[in-house]
Amino acid sequence: MRNAGPILTVVAAIFALWYLAVPFMNVKETLTGLERAGAVVTPDNPIERRDASSFGLVLKNSFAIPATYAQDRPRLPAPHQVASDLWDTTVEKKITSKRSLVYHGWITLSATLLGFAIGTGAGILLAVGIVHSRAMDMSVMPWAIASQTIPILAIAPMIIVVLNSIGVQGLVPKAIISAYLSFFPVVVGMVKGLRAPDAMQLDLLKTYNASQSQGFWKLRLPASMPYLFASLKIGVAAALVGAIVAELPAGGARGLGGRMLTGSYYGQMVQIWSALVLAAVLAASLVLLIGLAQRLTLKRMGLT
C-alpha cells in the first residue's frame, strides 16, 4: 500500500496526457464531419485544414473539442472509449466467441507461457554450461548476444514460413519466437547469479572437500535466485511481445496480435488499443506472479 501513491500518480498523469492529446489527434476528422453536418468551421477549405497544424485547428474550433472524444473511428481513442470496448469484448461476449478478447488473450497467453517455459529452461541450461565450461563461455555467449541483434520483426516471418513448410503450425511456431526473446535475459541473469559467490566462499567449500555438484547446489544455485527472478520478469514480458509479434505474419485473426492486425485493416483504432491494453494487463499480471513467487522463494531460503 505504501507504493500505491506513486503508482496511482503516474497512472493519473498518463490518463491526463492521454485525454489532452485526443483533441489534437482527432480534430481534422472531427471538423470534416461537423462541416458535413452543417457546422461552420475554420478554415472552411479542406485543403487548408489538411495542411494546418492540429494545435491551431483546436484553438480556432474549440467548440469541436467535445466531438473529438466521440469519434466512431478516431486516430486516438479516448480512455473511456477503450474501457467501453474492453467491457463489451470481455464481459458481454462469451469467452468462446471470436469477438471476445478473453478468447484472443488466452490464445496469446498459451503461446507466451509455452515459449517462456522453453526459453527459461534453455537459458538456465546454457548459463550452467557457460559457468562451468570455459569453452562454452568463449563460444556460446557471443552467439547468444549476437542473436539478439536480429530484429524480431525480420526473423518472425521467416520462422513462421519455414515451420509451416514442414507442417508445424499453430501454437509451436509462436512459442519458439517467444522463447527466442525470453531466453537471453535468463542466460545473462543466471550467469551473473551463478558467478555471484566470491572467492572466499568458493575457497571455503574447497576446504570442506565439496565436489563441483555440491558447490553448485549448496552455493551457486541459492546465490543465483535473486538474479534469476529479476531476469524472469524481463523474460516473461519479452515472451508476451514475441507471441504477439508472431501472430502478425501468420495473417490470421486469432490472438491479440491477430486482433490488432484486423483492427489495422479496417481502421478500428479502438479495437487495436483494447488489445494493447489487455496485453499490458497480461504482462503486468505475469510479472506480479513472478514477483510473488520470488518473495515466497527467497523468504523460504532465508534470503530476505
C-alpha positions as CSV (number, residue, x, y, z in Angstrom):
1,M,0.0,0.0,0.0
2,R,2.9,2.4,0.6
3,N,3.9,2.1,-3.1
4,A,0.3,2.7,-4.3
5,G,0.6,6.5,-4.1
6,P,3.4,7.0,-6.7
7,I,1.9,4.3,-9.0
8,L,-1.5,6.0,-8.9
9,T,0.1,9.4,-9.5
10,V,1.9,8.1,-12.6
11,V,-1.3,6.4,-13.9
12,A,-3.3,9.6,-13.4
13,A,-0.6,11.6,-15.3
14,I,-0.8,9.1,-18.2
15,F,-4.6,9.4,-18.4
16,A,-4.4,13.2,-18.2
17,L,-1.9,13.4,-21.0
18,W,-4.0,10.8,-23.0
19,Y,-7.1,12.9,-22.7
20,L,-5.2,16.0,-23.5
21,A,-3.8,14.5,-26.7
22,V,-7.2,13.3,-28.1
23,P,-8.4,16.6,-29.5
24,F,-5.2,17.3,-31.3
25,M,-5.1,13.9,-32.8
26,N,-8.7,13.8,-33.9
27,V,-9.5,17.4,-34.7
28,K,-9.1,17.2,-38.5
29,E,-11.5,14.2,-39.0
30,T,-13.9,15.8,-36.5
31,L,-14.0,19.1,-38.3
32,T,-14.7,17.3,-41.6
33,G,-17.6,15.5,-40.0
34,L,-19.0,18.7,-38.4
35,E,-18.7,20.6,-41.7
36,R,-20.7,17.9,-43.5
37,A,-23.4,18.2,-40.8
38,G,-23.7,21.9,-41.5
39,A,-21.4,23.5,-38.9
40,V,-19.2,26.4,-39.6
41,V,-15.5,25.5,-39.2
42,T,-12.3,27.5,-39.6
43,P,-10.8,27.3,-42.1
44,D,-13.6,26.2,-44.3
45,N,-11.2,24.9,-47.1
46,P,-10.5,21.2,-46.6
47,I,-7.0,21.6,-48.2
48,E,-6.1,24.3,-45.8
49,R,-7.3,22.2,-42.8
50,R,-5.3,19.3,-44.1
51,D,-2.1,21.4,-44.1
52,A,-2.8,23.3,-40.9
53,S,-1.4,22.3,-37.6
54,S,-3.7,20.4,-35.2
55,F,-2.8,22.9,-32.4
56,G,-4.1,25.8,-34.4
57,L,-7.2,24.0,-35.5
58,V,-8.1,23.2,-31.9
59,L,-7.7,26.8,-30.9
60,K,-9.8,28.1,-33.7
61,N,-12.5,25.5,-33.3
62,S,-12.7,25.0,-29.6
63,F,-16.4,24.2,-29.9
64,A,-15.4,20.9,-31.6
65,I,-13.4,19.6,-28.7
66,P,-16.2,17.5,-27.1
67,A,-16.9,15.9,-30.5
68,T,-13.2,14.7,-30.7
69,Y,-13.9,12.4,-27.8
70,A,-16.8,10.6,-29.5
71,Q,-15.5,9.7,-32.9
72,D,-16.5,6.3,-34.3
73,R,-13.1,5.7,-35.9
74,P,-10.7,8.1,-34.1
75,R,-7.0,8.3,-34.7
76,L,-6.5,8.2,-31.0
77,P,-9.4,6.8,-29.0
78,A,-10.2,8.3,-25.6
79,P,-9.6,6.2,-22.5
80,H,-13.4,5.8,-21.9
81,Q,-13.8,4.5,-25.5
82,V,-11.2,1.9,-24.9
83,A,-12.7,1.0,-21.5
84,S,-16.1,0.6,-23.1
85,D,-14.8,-1.7,-25.8
86,L,-12.9,-3.7,-23.2
87,W,-16.1,-4.2,-21.2
88,D,-18.0,-5.2,-24.3
89,T,-15.4,-7.7,-25.5
90,T,-14.5,-9.3,-22.2
91,V,-17.7,-9.2,-20.1
92,E,-20.6,-9.0,-22.5
93,K,-19.2,-11.6,-25.0
94,K,-19.0,-15.3,-24.4
95,I,-15.4,-16.4,-23.9
96,T,-15.7,-18.9,-26.8
97,S,-16.8,-16.1,-29.2
98,K,-14.1,-14.9,-31.7
99,R,-15.2,-11.4,-30.8
100,S,-14.2,-11.9,-27.2
101,L,-10.8,-10.5,-26.1
102,V,-10.7,-13.3,-23.4
103,Y,-10.7,-15.8,-26.3
104,H,-7.9,-14.0,-28.1
105,G,-6.0,-13.3,-24.9
106,W,-6.0,-17.0,-23.9
107,I,-4.5,-17.9,-27.3
108,T,-1.7,-15.4,-26.9
109,L,-1.2,-16.3,-23.3
110,S,-0.8,-20.0,-24.1
111,A,1.9,-19.3,-26.6
112,T,3.6,-16.9,-24.1
113,L,3.7,-19.5,-21.3
114,L,4.9,-22.3,-23.5
115,G,7.6,-20.1,-25.1
116,F,8.6,-18.7,-21.7
117,A,9.0,-22.2,-20.3
118,I,11.1,-23.3,-23.3
119,G,13.2,-20.1,-23.1
120,T,13.7,-20.3,-19.3
121,G,14.8,-23.9,-19.5
122,A,17.2,-23.3,-22.4
123,G,18.5,-20.2,-20.7
124,I,19.2,-21.9,-17.4
125,L,20.9,-24.9,-19.1
126,L,23.1,-22.6,-21.2
127,A,24.0,-20.5,-18.1
128,V,25.1,-23.6,-16.2
129,G,27.2,-24.7,-19.1
130,I,28.8,-21.3,-19.6
131,V,29.7,-21.0,-15.9
132,H,31.2,-24.5,-15.7
133,S,32.9,-24.6,-19.2
134,R,35.4,-22.2,-20.4
135,A,34.8,-23.4,-24.0
136,M,31.1,-22.7,-23.8
137,D,31.8,-19.3,-22.3
138,M,34.0,-18.3,-25.2
139,S,31.8,-19.9,-27.9
140,V,28.2,-19.8,-26.9
141,M,27.9,-16.5,-25.1
142,P,29.0,-14.3,-28.1
143,W,26.4,-16.2,-30.3
144,A,23.7,-15.6,-27.7
145,I,24.5,-11.9,-27.7
146,A,24.6,-11.8,-31.5
147,S,21.2,-13.5,-31.8
148,Q,19.6,-10.6,-30.1
149,T,20.8,-8.1,-32.7
150,I,18.4,-9.6,-35.3
151,P,15.1,-7.6,-35.3
152,I,12.3,-9.9,-34.3
153,L,10.1,-8.4,-36.9
154,A,12.5,-9.6,-39.5
155,I,13.0,-13.1,-38.2
156,A,9.5,-13.9,-37.1
157,P,8.0,-14.3,-40.6
158,M,11.0,-16.4,-41.6
159,I,10.4,-18.8,-38.7
160,I,6.6,-19.0,-39.4
161,V,7.2,-19.7,-43.1
162,V,9.9,-22.3,-42.5
163,L,7.9,-24.2,-39.8
164,N,4.7,-24.0,-41.9
165,S,6.5,-25.6,-44.8
166,I,7.4,-28.6,-42.7
167,G,3.9,-28.9,-41.2
168,V,4.5,-27.2,-37.9
169,Q,1.7,-24.8,-37.3
170,G,-0.5,-23.3,-34.5
171,L,1.0,-22.8,-31.0
172,V,4.5,-24.1,-31.6
173,P,5.9,-21.5,-34.0
174,K,4.6,-18.7,-31.8
175,A,6.1,-20.4,-28.7
176,I,9.5,-20.7,-30.5
177,I,9.6,-16.9,-31.2
178,S,8.6,-16.2,-27.6
179,A,11.4,-18.5,-26.4
180,Y,13.8,-16.7,-28.7
181,L,13.1,-13.4,-27.0
182,S,12.8,-14.7,-23.4
183,F,15.9,-17.0,-23.2
184,F,18.5,-14.2,-23.4
185,P,17.6,-12.3,-20.2
186,V,17.6,-15.6,-18.4
187,V,21.0,-16.6,-19.7
188,V,22.5,-13.2,-18.7
189,G,20.9,-13.1,-15.3
190,M,21.6,-16.7,-14.4
191,V,25.3,-16.4,-15.5
192,K,25.6,-13.3,-13.3
193,G,23.9,-15.1,-10.4
194,L,25.9,-18.3,-10.7
195,R,29.1,-16.2,-10.6
196,A,27.9,-14.1,-7.7
197,P,29.7,-16.1,-4.9
198,D,33.0,-14.6,-4.1
199,A,36.4,-16.3,-3.9
200,M,36.3,-16.7,-0.1
201,Q,33.0,-18.6,-0.3
202,L,34.3,-20.9,-3.0
203,D,37.6,-21.5,-1.1
204,L,35.5,-22.4,2.0
205,L,33.8,-25.2,0.0
206,K,37.1,-26.4,-1.2
207,T,38.4,-26.7,2.4
208,Y,35.3,-28.9,3.1
209,N,36.3,-31.0,0.1
210,A,33.0,-30.3,-1.6
211,S,32.5,-31.6,-5.1
212,Q,31.6,-29.3,-8.1
213,S,28.0,-30.5,-7.9
214,Q,27.8,-29.8,-4.2
215,G,29.2,-26.4,-4.8
216,F,26.5,-25.8,-7.4
217,W,23.6,-26.9,-5.3
218,K,24.8,-25.6,-2.0
219,L,26.3,-22.2,-3.0
220,R,26.0,-21.2,-6.7
221,L,22.3,-22.0,-7.2
222,P,21.0,-20.3,-4.0
223,A,23.1,-17.3,-4.7
224,S,21.6,-17.0,-8.2
225,M,18.0,-16.9,-7.2
226,P,17.6,-13.1,-6.9
227,Y,19.3,-12.7,-10.3
228,L,17.1,-15.5,-11.8
229,F,13.8,-13.9,-10.7
230,A,14.8,-10.5,-11.9
231,S,15.6,-11.9,-15.3
232,L,12.4,-14.0,-15.4
233,K,10.4,-10.7,-15.0
234,I,12.1,-9.4,-18.1
235,G,11.8,-12.7,-19.9
236,V,8.1,-13.2,-19.4
237,A,7.3,-9.7,-20.7
238,A,9.6,-10.4,-23.7
239,A,7.8,-13.7,-24.3
240,L,4.5,-11.9,-24.5
241,V,5.8,-9.5,-27.0
242,G,7.2,-12.4,-29.0
243,A,3.8,-14.2,-29.1
244,I,2.1,-11.0,-30.3
245,V,4.6,-10.4,-33.0
246,A,4.5,-14.0,-34.1
247,E,0.7,-13.6,-34.6
248,L,1.2,-10.8,-37.1
249,P,2.9,-12.6,-40.0
250,A,0.5,-15.5,-39.6
251,G,-2.2,-13.3,-41.1
252,G,-4.9,-14.9,-39.0
253,A,-7.4,-13.3,-36.7
254,R,-6.6,-15.4,-33.6
255,G,-4.7,-13.9,-30.7
256,L,-4.1,-10.4,-29.6
257,G,-1.7,-9.9,-32.5
258,G,-4.3,-11.0,-35.0
259,R,-6.9,-8.7,-33.3
260,M,-4.5,-5.8,-33.8
261,L,-3.9,-6.8,-37.4
262,T,-7.6,-7.0,-38.3
263,G,-8.2,-3.6,-36.5
264,S,-5.5,-2.0,-38.7
265,Y,-7.1,-3.4,-41.8
266,Y,-10.5,-1.8,-41.1
267,G,-9.3,1.3,-39.3
268,Q,-10.6,0.2,-35.9
269,M,-8.2,2.0,-33.6
270,V,-10.4,1.3,-30.6
271,Q,-10.0,-2.4,-31.2
272,I,-6.3,-2.1,-31.5
273,W,-6.0,-0.1,-28.3
274,S,-8.2,-2.5,-26.4
275,A,-5.9,-5.4,-27.5
276,L,-2.9,-3.3,-26.4
277,V,-4.4,-2.6,-23.0
278,L,-5.2,-6.2,-22.4
279,A,-1.7,-7.2,-23.4
280,A,-0.3,-4.7,-20.9
281,V,-2.6,-6.1,-18.2
282,L,-1.4,-9.7,-19.0
283,A,2.2,-8.6,-18.9
284,A,1.7,-6.8,-15.6
285,S,-0.1,-9.8,-14.1
286,L,2.6,-12.3,-15.2
287,V,5.3,-10.0,-13.7
288,L,3.4,-9.7,-10.4
289,L,3.0,-13.5,-10.2
290,I,6.8,-13.9,-10.7
291,G,7.3,-11.3,-8.0
292,L,5.1,-13.2,-5.6
293,A,7.0,-16.4,-6.3
294,Q,10.2,-14.5,-5.8
295,R,9.1,-13.2,-2.4
296,L,7.9,-16.7,-1.2
297,T,11.0,-18.5,-2.5
298,L,13.6,-16.0,-1.1
299,K,11.7,-15.9,2.2
300,R,11.8,-19.7,2.4
301,M,15.5,-19.7,1.6
302,G,16.1,-17.0,4.3
303,L,17.5,-14.5,1.8
304,T,15.1,-11.7,2.7
